[in-house]
Structure formats: structure tokens, C-alpha cells
Amino acid sequence: MDTRDSERALQKMGNSLYETLESLLTTMAILGALSASGIVLMIGASVSMRYFAFAPFSFTEELVGLLMTVSFFLALPLATLHSKHVRISIFINALTKKHRSWATKISRILGTIFCVWLLVLSLPWLDFAIDRNIKTEVGRLLMYPWMLVIPISIILTMMAFILQKSPKKDPPTRSNSMN
């Protein structure tokens, strides 16, 4: 009886952690969508300035590049948590249920290993940017606040790989969405 109670408590704690992480990642994804909207606004404003005031913003390309990177890395953890990223469904659909489970576990392990590798690579890069106070060339925007998003996102993506729940049903594909 005590084992069941401890299992239930552990399950409840895991569900609570999942829900907290999901809320945080949803907020990050919303910020990522706002960043993507900022890209459209910046390009629109720059084009308008070019044609109406004959003076486009000089920093548009730099800011758009930073916003694009930030929008991707802010949305990545939530996409990972819900398994909404790119899948090779032709391979997965060909497997038996048992082998799909193994493929999912292997993909989670490989995803976590990739996150560790990317984190190891990004931290010295971030440290270098902070030490040198690196700024963009034209707009003179500080780089490290933008670069800080990457390791934070990678840590949260790693957590998403670990806490990821198995999809309840296969995601729609061209072949099964028309049925």
C-alpha cells in the first residue's frame, strides 16, 4: 500500500512539473510568435521608410536576423514537449507499436544528447560575447541578451525531451488526414 501511495505522489509531482513547464514554454512560444510578428513589422516599416521617406532603417537586417533566431529558439521547447517537430512519419508508420516505442525512446535520448552538445558549444560563445561586450555592426545592438536565449532554450528543450509524453494518436499526415 505504501508503494502505491509513493508512486501516486511521484506521478502527481511529475504531472505538476509537466504542467508548470508547459505553462512556461507556452509563454515562451507566445513571445516567439511576437518576435516573428516583429520581423514582419520591421521589414514593413523599413520598406515604407525606403519608399516614402527615402531613408530605410539601417539596422533592419541585423534586427530581423536576431528576431528570427529568438523566435525559433523560443518556440523550440514547446514544439519538442508536444512532439510537434519534424518527424519521419514514413519510417515511424512502418514500425510495429513496440518498435515505435523504442524509436521514440531513442529519439528522446539522441535529442537530449544533441541538446547537451549544443549547450556545451553555446556557453563559451555566450561568455565570449559578454566578456568582449560584442555589438552588432550597424545598429550597435548588444549581442549577449539575444544570445542568452539559446542556452536557456536548449536547457528547456532538454527538459522537454525528458518529460515529453507519448502522443495519444499519430499526427495527421497527407495519407491519413483525408480519411
Backbone hydrogen bonds in HBPLUS format (Angstrom, degrees):
<---DONOR---> <-ACCEPTOR-->    atom                        ^
c    i                          cat <-CA-CA->   ^        H-A-AA   ^      H-
h    n   atom  resd res      DA  || num        DHA   H-A  angle D-A-AA Bond
n    s   type  num  typ     dist DA aas  dist angle  dist       angle   num
A0005-ASP N   A0001-MET O   3.11 MM   4  6.43 159.5  2.15 149.1 154.6     1
A0006-SER N   A0002-ASP O   2.96 MM   4  6.16 158.1  2.01 146.1 151.9     2
A0007-GLU N   A0003-THR O   2.88 MM   4  6.08 151.0  1.97 144.2 152.8     3
A0008-ARG N   A0004-ARG O   2.85 MM   4  6.10 157.0  1.90 151.2 157.2     4
A0009-ALA N   A0005-ASP O   2.94 MM   4  6.15 158.1  1.99 146.5 152.6     5
A0010-LEU N   A0006-SER O   2.93 MM   4  6.08 155.6  1.99 143.1 149.8     6
A0011-GLN N   A0007-GLU O   2.84 MM   4  6.04 155.1  1.91 145.8 153.1     7
A0012-LYS N   A0008-ARG O   2.83 MM   4  6.03 158.6  1.88 149.9 155.7     8
A0013-MET N   A0009-ALA O   2.94 MM   4  6.13 155.3  2.00 144.3 151.1     9
A0014-GLY N   A0010-LEU O   2.89 MM   4  6.11 155.3  1.95 146.4 153.4    10
A0015-ASN N   A0011-GLN O   2.88 MM   4  6.13 157.0  1.93 149.6 155.7    11
A0016-SER N   A0012-LYS O   2.92 MM   4  6.11 153.5  2.00 143.9 151.5    12
A0017-LEU N   A0013-MET O   2.92 MM   4  6.14 156.6  1.97 147.4 153.6    13
A0018-TYR N   A0014-GLY O   2.90 MM   4  6.09 157.1  1.95 146.5 153.2    14
A0019-GLU N   A0015-ASN O   2.90 MM   4  6.10 163.2  1.92 149.1 153.3    15
A0020-THR N   A0016-SER O   2.94 MM   4  6.12 156.9  2.00 147.3 153.7    16
A0021-LEU N   A0017-LEU O   2.91 MM   4  6.05 164.8  1.93 149.3 153.9    17
A0022-GLU N   A0018-TYR O   2.77 MM   4  5.96 156.2  1.83 149.1 156.8    18
A0023-SER N   A0019-GLU O   2.99 MM   4  6.19 153.1  2.06 143.0 149.1    19
A0024-LEU N   A0020-THR O   3.07 MM   4  6.36 163.0  2.09 151.8 155.9    20
A0025-LEU N   A0021-LEU O   2.84 MM   4  6.04 165.3  1.86 156.3 160.6    21
A0026-THR N   A0022-GLU O   2.87 MM   4  5.97 145.7  1.99 142.8 152.0    22
A0027-THR N   A0023-SER O   3.10 MM   4  6.32 156.8  2.15 145.7 151.1    23
A0028-MET N   A0024-LEU O   2.98 MM   4  6.31 154.8  2.04 146.1 153.6    24
A0029-ALA N   A0025-LEU O   2.87 MM   4  6.07 152.4  1.94 142.2 149.7    25
A0030-ILE N   A0026-THR O   2.95 MM   4  6.22 150.1  2.04 146.3 154.2    26
A0031-LEU N   A0027-THR O   3.00 MM   4  6.33 156.5  2.06 147.1 153.4    27
A0032-GLY N   A0028-MET O   2.82 MM   4  6.14 144.9  1.94 143.0 154.1    28
A0033-ALA N   A0029-ALA O   2.85 MM   4  6.17 148.3  1.95 144.5 152.6    29
A0034-LEU N   A0030-ILE O   2.91 MM   4  6.23 151.8  1.99 146.3 154.5    30
A0035-SER N   A0031-LEU O   2.86 MM   4  6.13 145.6  1.98 141.5 151.4    31
A0036-ALA N   A0032-GLY O   2.94 MM   4  6.26 152.2  2.02 144.2 151.6    32
A0037-SER N   A0033-ALA O   2.89 MM   4  6.18 150.0  1.98 143.4 152.1    33
A0038-GLY N   A0034-LEU O   2.80 MM   4  6.07 142.5  1.94 139.5 150.7    34
A0039-ILE N   A0035-SER O   3.05 MM   4  6.44 136.6  2.24 140.7 151.7    35
A0039-ILE N   A0036-ALA O   3.17 MM   3  5.12 127.7  2.45  91.9 105.1    36
A0040-VAL N   A0036-ALA O   3.39 MM   4  6.81 156.7  2.45 145.2 148.6    37
A0041-LEU N   A0037-SER O   2.96 MM   4  6.29 162.9  1.99 152.3 157.4    38
A0042-MET N   A0038-GLY O   2.81 MM   4  5.93 160.8  1.85 147.3 152.7    39
A0043-ILE N   A0039-ILE O   2.98 MM   4  6.19 168.8  1.99 155.5 158.2    40
A0044-GLY N   A0040-VAL O   2.87 MM   4  5.99 162.9  1.90 149.8 155.5    41
A0045-ALA N   A0041-LEU O   2.81 MM   4  5.95 160.3  1.85 150.2 155.7    42
A0046-SER N   A0042-MET O   2.88 MM   4  6.01 158.3  1.92 147.9 154.3    43
A0047-VAL N   A0043-ILE O   2.90 MM   4  6.07 162.5  1.93 152.3 156.7    44
A0048-SER N   A0044-GLY O   2.94 MM   4  6.07 159.9  1.98 145.2 151.5    45
A0049-MET N   A0045-ALA O   2.85 MM   4  6.04 158.4  1.90 146.2 152.5    46
A0050-ARG N   A0046-SER O   2.91 MM   4  6.12 148.0  2.02 142.2 151.3    47
A0051-TYR N   A0047-VAL O   3.01 MM   4  6.29 159.2  2.06 153.3 157.3    48
A0052-PHE N   A0048-SER O   2.83 MM   4  5.79 159.3  1.87 155.7 161.5    49
A0053-ALA N   A0049-MET O   3.01 MM   4  4.96 140.3  2.17 117.1 129.3    50
A0055-ALA N   A0049-MET O   3.14 MM   6  5.58 159.5  2.19 130.8 129.0    51
A0063-LEU N   A0059-PHE O   3.02 MM   4  6.19 173.1  2.02 164.5 166.5    52
A0064-VAL N   A0060-THR O   2.82 MM   4  5.90 162.4  1.85 157.7 163.0    53
A0065-GLY N   A0061-GLU O   3.03 MM   4  6.12 157.3  2.08 142.3 148.2    54
A0066-LEU N   A0062-GLU O   3.02 MM   4  6.31 157.1  2.07 149.7 155.9    55
A0067-LEU N   A0063-LEU O   2.83 MM   4  6.02 163.2  1.86 151.6 156.7    56
A0068-MET N   A0064-VAL O   2.86 MM   4  5.99 152.5  1.94 147.0 154.4    57
A0069-THR N   A0065-GLY O   3.13 MM   4  6.30 161.1  2.16 144.4 148.8    58
A0070-VAL N   A0066-LEU O   2.94 MM   4  6.13 165.6  1.96 152.5 156.9    59
A0071-SER N   A0067-LEU O   2.81 MM   4  5.93 158.4  1.86 145.9 152.2    60
A0072-PHE N   A0068-MET O   3.08 MM   4  6.27 158.3  2.13 146.2 151.4    61
A0073-PHE N   A0069-THR O   3.02 MM   4  6.27 173.4  2.03 155.5 157.1    62
A0074-LEU N   A0070-VAL O   2.85 MM   4  5.90 141.9  2.00 148.6 158.3    63
A0075-ALA N   A0071-SER O   3.23 MM   4  6.25 144.3  2.37 137.3 144.9    64
A0076-LEU N   A0072-PHE O   3.00 MM   4  6.09 140.7  2.16 149.9 161.1    65
A0079-ALA N   A0075-ALA O   3.17 MM   4  6.37 165.8  2.19 160.3 164.7    66
A0080-THR N   A0076-LEU O   2.95 MM   4  6.11 151.9  2.03 152.9 160.8    67
A0081-LEU N   A0077-PRO O   2.87 MM   4  6.10 157.6  1.92 147.0 153.3    68
A0082-HIS N   A0078-LEU O   3.08 MM   4  6.26 155.5  2.14 150.2 155.0    69
A0084-LYS N   A0079-ALA O   2.81 MM   5  4.91 164.2  1.83 152.0 154.2    70
A0083-SER N   A0080-THR O   3.12 MM   3  4.89 161.1  2.16 101.5 107.0    71
A0091-PHE N   A0088-ILE O   3.12 MM   3  5.65 133.2  2.35 110.7 121.5    72
A0092-ILE N   A0088-ILE O   3.12 MM   4  6.43 166.3  2.14 151.0 155.0    73
A0093-ASN N   A0089-SER O   2.76 MM   4  5.66 168.2  1.78 150.1 153.8    74
A0094-ALA N   A0091-PHE O   3.23 MM   3  5.37 137.3  2.42  99.3 110.7    75
A0095-LEU N   A0092-ILE O   3.12 MM   3  5.47 156.5  2.18 109.7 116.9    76
A0100-ARG N   A0096-THR O   2.79 MM   4  6.06 145.8  1.91 153.2 164.1    77
A0101-SER N   A0097-LYS O   3.12 MM   4  6.37 151.6  2.20 143.5 149.9    78
A0102-TRP N   A0098-LYS O   3.18 MM   4  6.58 154.2  2.25 142.5 149.2    79
A0103-ALA N   A0099-HIS O   2.82 MM   4  6.05 156.8  1.88 146.5 153.3    80
A0104-THR N   A0100-ARG O   2.84 MM   4  6.06 152.8  1.92 148.0 155.0    81
A0105-LYS N   A0101-SER O   3.01 MM   4  6.29 159.7  2.05 147.7 152.9    82
A0106-ILE N   A0102-TRP O   2.87 MM   4  6.10 162.8  1.90 153.7 158.5    83
A0107-SER N   A0103-ALA O   2.88 MM   4  6.03 155.0  1.94 142.9 150.2    84
A0108-ARG N   A0104-THR O   2.97 MM   4  6.21 150.5  2.06 146.1 154.0    85
A0109-ILE N   A0105-LYS O   2.99 MM   4  6.28 159.0  2.04 149.5 155.0    86
A0110-LEU N   A0106-ILE O   2.87 MM   4  6.11 169.4  1.88 155.3 158.1    87
A0111-GLY N   A0107-SER O   2.83 MM   4  5.87 152.8  1.90 141.2 149.5    88
A0112-THR N   A0108-ARG O   2.91 MM   4  6.07 155.1  1.97 145.4 151.8    89
A0113-ILE N   A0109-ILE O   2.92 MM   4  6.19 158.1  1.96 150.8 157.0    90
A0114-PHE N   A0110-LEU O   2.90 MM   4  6.10 158.1  1.95 146.8 152.8    91
A0115-CYS N   A0111-GLY O   2.96 MM   4  6.21 153.1  2.04 143.4 150.8    92
A0116-VAL N   A0112-THR O   2.97 MM   4  6.28 156.3  2.03 149.8 155.7    93
A0117-TRP N   A0113-ILE O   2.97 MM   4  6.23 163.2  2.00 151.4 156.0    94
A0118-LEU N   A0114-PHE O   2.84 MM   4  6.09 164.2  1.87 154.6 158.7    95
A0119-LEU N   A0115-CYS O   2.86 MM   4  5.97 153.3  1.93 146.2 153.9    96
A0120-VAL N   A0116-VAL O   2.90 MM   4  6.13 159.9  1.94 151.7 156.8    97
A0121-LEU N   A0117-TRP O   3.06 MM   4  6.34 147.9  2.16 144.3 153.0    98
A0122-SER N   A0118-LEU O   2.86 MM   4  6.01 148.1  1.96 144.7 153.7    99
A0123-LEU N   A0119-LEU O   3.10 MM   4  6.12 154.7  2.16 155.4 157.8   100
A0126-LEU N   A0122-SER O   2.91 MM   4  6.13 154.9  1.97 152.1 158.5   101
A0127-ASP N   A0123-LEU O   2.88 MM   4  6.09 162.9  1.91 152.8 157.8   102
A0128-PHE N   A0124-PRO O   2.88 MM   4  6.02 155.0  1.94 144.7 150.9   103
A0129-ALA N   A0125-TRP O   3.12 MM   4  6.37 154.3  2.18 141.9 148.4   104
A0130-ILE N   A0126-LEU O   2.98 MM   4  6.27 152.3  2.06 151.5 159.1   105
A0131-ASP N   A0127-ASP O   2.90 MM   4  6.09 168.8  1.91 153.4 156.7   106
A0132-ARG N   A0128-PHE O   3.01 MM   4  6.09 160.4  2.05 149.1 153.9   107
A0133-ASN N   A0129-ALA O   2.96 MM   4  5.65 113.3  2.42 128.7 142.7   108
A0134-ILE N   A0129-ALA O   3.13 MM   5  5.15 154.4  2.20 140.0 147.3   109
A0133-ASN N   A0130-ILE O   3.26 MM   3  5.02 146.8  2.38  94.6 104.2   110
A0143-MET N   A0134-ILE O   2.95 MM   9  5.81 168.3  1.97 154.8 151.2   111
A0136-THR N   A0141-LEU O   2.81 MM   5  5.14 144.7  1.93 132.1 142.8   112
A0146-TRP N   A0143-MET O   3.00 MM   3  5.50 123.4  2.34 114.2 127.8   113
A0147-MET N   A0143-MET O   2.93 MM   4  6.12 156.2  1.99 151.5 159.0   114
A0148-LEU N   A0144-TYR O   2.89 MM   4  5.82 136.8  2.07 143.4 151.7   115
A0149-VAL N   A0146-TRP O   3.36 MM   3  5.82 151.9  2.44 106.8 113.6   116
A0150-ILE N   A0147-MET O   3.19 MM   3  5.73 140.7  2.35 110.1 118.5   117
A0152-ILE N   A0148-LEU O   3.45 MM   4  6.57 166.0  2.47 150.2 154.1   118
A0153-SER N   A0149-VAL O   2.85 MM   4  5.89 161.0  1.88 150.8 156.8   119
A0154-ILE N   A0150-ILE O   2.88 MM   4  6.08 157.6  1.93 155.4 162.0   120
A0155-ILE N   A0151-PRO O   2.97 MM   4  6.13 158.4  2.01 147.3 152.2   121
A0156-LEU N   A0152-ILE O   3.05 MM   4  6.31 162.5  2.09 150.1 154.9   122
A0157-THR N   A0153-SER O   2.77 MM   4  5.95 146.0  1.88 145.5 156.1   123
A0158-MET N   A0154-ILE O   2.89 MM   4  6.09 150.8  1.98 143.8 151.3   124
A0159-MET N   A0155-ILE O   3.04 MM   4  6.39 155.6  2.10 144.3 150.7   125
A0160-ALA N   A0156-LEU O   2.87 MM   4  6.11 146.9  1.98 139.3 149.2   126
A0161-PHE N   A0157-THR O   2.86 MM   4  6.20 151.8  1.94 149.1 155.8   127
A0162-ILE N   A0158-MET O   3.10 MM   4  6.40 153.7  2.17 146.8 153.7   128
A0163-LEU N   A0159-MET O   2.86 MM   4  6.09 160.3  1.90 153.5 158.7   129
A0164-GLN N   A0160-ALA O   2.82 MM   4  5.42 118.0  2.21 141.6 152.8   130
A0177-SER N   A0173-THR O   2.90 MM   4  5.57 138.0  2.08 150.8 157.2   131
